[in-house]
Amino acid sequence: MISRYTREEMGCVWSEEGKFRRWLEVELAATETLAASGVVPAEAAAKIREKARVDAGVVKRIAELEAKVKTVVRTPAGVILNTVPQLQVPFPPRSVVP
């Protein structure tokens, strides 16, 4: 989008941060569905919903990892999950990042 012709609200929809916020909502819905099925503990799903976030720092970290691993498939989910203190997991796997 051309910023000088774009209203701020519309620009936010198409920004990287906006994209990852929508991805997070999909992942949260999937996690809550798995919790309802008993696959994921309900407490864990609630904690993830409460704590997971997307901000400028997360977007920057996603871009750094995507540049290293040359993929967009799993990187965002791992970075976002690491915003939940109880879920600090190594991501991406060390064997993938040079």
Phi, psi and omega in degrees: 000148178270114190300324183289342178255007187246130174290149184304317182298319180289322178299323179296324180299319185264003180285163176300317180298318178298318179299313182290330175296319178293320176300318179299317179299322177295314180297321178295318178298319179296317179297318179293326175294318177295325177294319179296332179272354180086005180282323179244136177302135181301324179296322179293317179298319179294320180293320178297315179301319182290321191256334184295141183212159172232123176218185183301323179295320178294317179299319179296316181295320177300315180298319179299314181291321178297326178294326180281314186267352176057043177210157174240009188287308186245345186303312183302317181299316180295318180294316180295318178300328179287357172280349177265109186308322182288349183247023181300109181233147177292123180209136352288170180305143183302332180291343182268325184269128181293000000 
